[in-house]
Amino acid sequence: MTTTHFSAATRRVCGHTDNASFHYQSSKARQDEERYARYSLCSDCSKQLRSAWACAPAATDVLVSALPDLWGGSAKQQAWADRIRRSRQLQIAGFRSHAAATQEPLLELAHLTLNLMFRIQDPGFWITSEKAGFHVDALKVDIELLLKGRLSPLDRTMTGSVVGYWLQADWSVISTLTRDVTDRIKPRLAGEPPEAAPALMQTA
């Protein structure tokens, strides 16, 4: 089967437009690739996120904050999950501190997403997410989902996804956050003037 290759200007989920490359062998594959491109960050936003992650200051114990109690599972599972989340908290403490202090909307959204992760009290999530691994690309996927909006518990998400967890555990948490993202963060990220924000909300 012949593979078709082409590039086209594509409006991304962050509101920016850049060129996306497509490679497909069927009309369905083309639709899937176009949908993926629309719901992903542009190259500049992706670079900004990865750069901030890579250049974040080293973590210190001073930056580590209290975590909510875990519930469910056995005592052994809770202890295992607690070790995982505290290790992750140290791993990304420098990035969280930097993201919290910046005025950049993309990093503000990253900070909100990570805060949402550390609200999770289910040991099973932490144990499963350790097996899946946690890295900047996992954070990027959750950010893209929040920018996409209009999510439901039926949406498929990757293993260890923070958004995926809350869609199943308490959909209202994601519903509230996506409204905030649409109203307050997405217009700033796209560079829209304040008066253009309502129109964006209506079409998001």
MARDO-974493 format. One record per atom (N, C-alpha, C, O, CB): y, x, z. Coordinates in steps of 0.2 Angstrom, whole numbers, plus 5000, padded with zeros to 4 digits. Atoms other than C-alpha are relative to their C-alpha. Glycine has a CB too. Layout:
N
YXZ...
This chain:
204
499450045000500050005000500650045000500750095004500049955006499449965001501750074995500549995006500649935009500449984994499550004995502950115009500750004998500950054994499950065005499350005002504750075007500550035005500450025011500349924998499549964996506150185014500749984998500949984992499950075000499350005001507950145016500450005006500149995012500249934996499650004995509450155027500649954999500749934993500350075001499550055001510750025031500449995006500250015012499749934999499650014994512249995042499849945004499749885001500849994998500350054996511649895057500449995006500550045010499250015002499750024994512549805071499550005006499049975006500449945000500549994995511649865087500249955006500749925006500050075002499950044994511449775104500650025004500849985008499450005004499449984996512849875111500749984997501249995000500050085001499450025004514049805098500350054995500850034992500549985005499849955005514249965088499649994994499049974994500050075003500350005006513749985070499950074998500350114998500449964995500149945003512850135063499449994995499149944995499850055006500550015005511550175050499350005004499250045008500050064995500650004998509750135054499550014994499649994989499849935004500549995006508250195044499449965001499149945007499750085001500550055000506850075040499450034995499550064990500249934997500649985004505050115034499549955001499349935006499750075002500450055000503949975030499549994994499750014989500449935002500550015005502449915020499949924998499649904994499350035001500150075001502649725021500749965003501149995006499449975004499350034998504049595024500049995007500549995010500049934996500050004992503449565042500250065003500550065008499349975002499849944997503549745045500750025000501050045004499650064997499349995001505249745038500449965005500949995009500249984993499750044995505749605049500050035007500550025011499749935000500149974993505049685065500550065000500850075006499350035001499649944999505949855061500849985000501250015004499950044994499350034999507649755058500149975007500749985009500149954994499950034993507449665074500050055005500550055010499449955002500049944996507049825083500750035000501050055005499450054999499349965001508649905076500549965003501049995006500150014993499450044997509749755081500050005007500550005010499949934997500050014992509149755099499950075003499750075009499449965002500049934997509249945102500750035000501250004996499650054996499349974999510750055107500150044993499750064990500050055006499849965006511750145093499850075002499750095008500749994998500249934999511450335091500550035005500350075009500050044994499549974995513050375101499949985007499950025011500749984997500250024993512650265116499450035002499350055008499949925000500749974998510850335116500250075002499950105007499550004994499849934998511650515116500350005007500250045011500450034994499650004994512850465130499549995006499650035011500549955000500550024994511450395141499650065001499550085007499649944998500549944999510250545138500450065003500250105007499750024993499649944997511650675141500249995007500250045011500750004995499850014993512250595157499450015004499450045010500349935001500649994996510450595163499850075000499650095006499449964996500249935000510150775158500550045004500350095007499950024993499549964997511750835165500249985007500650015010500650004996499850024993511750745182499950055005499450095004499549945001500149954995511950845197499450005004499149945004500650005005500650004997510450895207500149955006500649955009499850075003500050044994509950775221500050035006499850095007499449954999500049974993510250805239499849945005499949885003500750035002500150054995509650715255500549955001500449895003499750035006499550044998511350655258500149944995500449894997500750044999499950065005511350545242499549955001499549894998500050034993500650055000509750455247500249945005500449965011499450035003499850064996510150275254499449975003498849985000500449964996500650044997509050155264499749954994500049934990500349965006500450045004507750055255499749945003499649945009499450044996500350064997507149875258499350015002498950054999500149944996500750004998505449845267499649984994499849944990499949965006500550025004503949835256499649945003499549945009499650064998500450064997502949675257499449994995499450014989500449945000500650015004501149635251499650065000499850115001500249974993500549945001499649745248499850025007500050005012500450054996500349974994498749845261500550055003501050074999499350034998499649944997499549975273500050064996500550104995499850015007500149945004498850115262500449994993500850044991499350014998499650015006499650035246500750005002501150034998499849934997499250004998501350015255500250075001500750094999500149965006499949934998501250195261500150044993500550084992499550035004500049975007500850255243500649984996501050024993499449984996499450025004502250145235500650035003501150044999500049925000499449974997503450205248500250074998500750094997500049995007499949935003503150385243500250004993500750054992499350045001499850005007503350345225500749984999501150024996499649954996499350025001505050255227500450055003501050065000500149935003499649954997505750385238500050064996500650094996499850025007500049945005505250525226500449984994500850034992499350014998499650025006506050425212500750005002501250024998499849934997499450014998507550395222500450075000500950084998500149975007499849935000507750585225500150034993500650064991499650055004500049985007507350615206500749984997500950024993499449974997499450035004508850505200500649995004501149965002499849944997499450014995510050515215500650034997501150004997499950035007499449975003511250635206500249954994500849944993499850074997499850055006511250515190500349945003500849925000499449994996499750064997511550365201500750015002501149975002499549975005499449984997512950445210500550014994501149984995500050065004499649995006513750495193500249944997500749924995499750054995499950075004513450325185500549955005500849915002499449974999499650054996514250235200500750025000501149985001499750005008499349974999515850345200500349994993501049994993500050075002499750005007516150325181500349934998500149885001499550024995499750065002517150195172499749984993499949934990500850014999500450015006515950205157499649945000499249945005499650064997500450074999515250025154499250024999498849985003500249954995500749995001513550095148499750035006499250015008499950054994500249974993513350205164500049955005499649955010500350065001499950064995513950055174499449965000499149945005500649965000500650045001512549955167499350045002498950015005499949984992500649964998511250095170500050005007499449995010500150074997500050014993511850095188499749945003499349935007500750025003500350064998511549915190499349994999498949965003500449944996500750015001509849925182499650045005499150015007499950034993500349964995509350065194500049965007499549975011500250075000500050044993509949965209499549945000499249935005500849975001500550065000508949815203499350035001498950005004500049974993500649974999507449935202499850015008499349995010499950064997500149994993507649985220500049945005499949955011500550055003500150064996507749805226499349975000499149935004500549954997500750025001505949785221499650025006499550085008499650034994500449994993504849765237499249994999498950005004500249955005500750015002503149745228499750074999499850104995499949954994500349945001502049895231499650014993499650064990499550015005500449995007501049855215500550024995500250064990499849934998499549985006502649875204500050085001500050114995500749975001499949935000502850055211499450044998499550094995500350025007500649965001501050105210499950004992499750054989499449975003500150015007500950035192500550054996500450084991500149934998499449965003502650115187499950085000500150114996500749985002500249935000502050285193499550024995499650074992499850025007500549995005500550275181500450004993500250044989499549955001499650015006501750225167500550064999500650084993500349944999499549955001502950365171500749975000500849924997499950044994499350035000504850345173500550064997500450125000500349985007499549955003506150435162500549964997500649904997499650044994499450035003507750405153499949944995500249894994500550054997500150055005506950305139499749945003499949885000499450034995500250064996506150185151500749965002500749905002499650015006499350034998507950155158500349974994500649914994500450055003499650035006508650135140499749944998500149894996499950064994500350075002507349995136500249955004500449895002499350015000499850064996507849895151500749994999500949934999499950025007499350015002509749925147500049954994500449914993500350064999500050045007509349855129499849935001500149894998499650044995500350074999508449705136500649965004500749905002499450005005499550034996509949665148500649984995500949934995500350045006499550015005511149685133499849944995500349914993500250064996500250055005510149575122500149935003500349885000499250014999499950064997510149435135499549944998499149964994500749974999500450055002509349265133499350015001498950004997500149984993500749984999507749325141499749945004500049905007500050065004500450054996506349225148499450035002499250095000499849944995500649974998504749255157499550014995499050054996499749965006500549995005503849245141500150064996499750084992500049944995499949945004504649395134499550065002499450075008500850025001500449944999503549545132500450065002500950084999499550014994499749944998504049705141499550055001498950045002500449995006500449954999503349875143499850015008500149985012500350074998500349994993502249925159500650045004500850095001499450045000499549974996503449975173500749984999501150015002499950074999499350025001504949885166500349965006500049925009500049954994499750034995506149835179500249934998500149885002500750045002499950075002506749685169499449964999499449905001500450014993500750045001504949635165499849985007499549925008499550054997500350024993504549635184500449945002500149895005500150065005499650054998506049525188499949934996500049884999500750025001500150065004505749405174499449965003499449905002499850024992500650044997504049365182500149985007499949935009499450054999499950014993504549385200500549955002500449905006500150065004499450044999506249295200500450004994500950044994500350025007499650005006506949245183500749995001501150024997499749954996499350014999508549195191500450065001501050075000500149955006499749934999508949375196500250034993500850054992499550055003499849975007508949425177500549954997500949984994499350014996499550055003509849265172500750015002501250014998499849935001499449994997511249305184500350074997500950074995500050005007499849945002511349485179500250004992500750034990499550055001499850005007511349455160500649964999501049984994499449974996499450035001512749335162500650055001501150054998500149935004499549954998513749465171500150064994500650084993499850035006500049955006513249595157500449974994500850014991499350024998499650035006513849475143500749995002501150004997499649934999499350024998515449425152500450065001501050064999500049955006499649954997516049585159499950074997500350114996499950015007500149935003515149745152499950004993500250054990499350025003500149995008514649705134500650004996500750044992499549944998499449995004516349675128500450065001500650094996500549945002499749934999517049835136499650054996499850104993500050025007500449965003515549925129500150004992500150054989499249995001499950015007515849855111500750024998500950034992499949934998499349985001517749905113500449944998500949944994500050054994499650075002518249715111500650005005500650015011499549945001499550014996519949675117499949945005499449905003500749984996500250054995519949555133500049934997499649894998500550005005500050075003520449405122499449984996499349934994500649994997500550025005518949425111499349995004498849975001499950064996500650004996517649425126499749934999499149924999500250025007500350065000517449235126499649984993499149954994500549945001500450015007516949225107499450045000498950024998500550034994500649965000515749365110499449975005498849975003500150075003500550044995514949265125499749944996499149934997500449985006500350065003514749115114499550024995499049984993500549964996500549985005513749215101499550055002499050064998500450034994500549954998512749335111499349975000498950005002500250035007
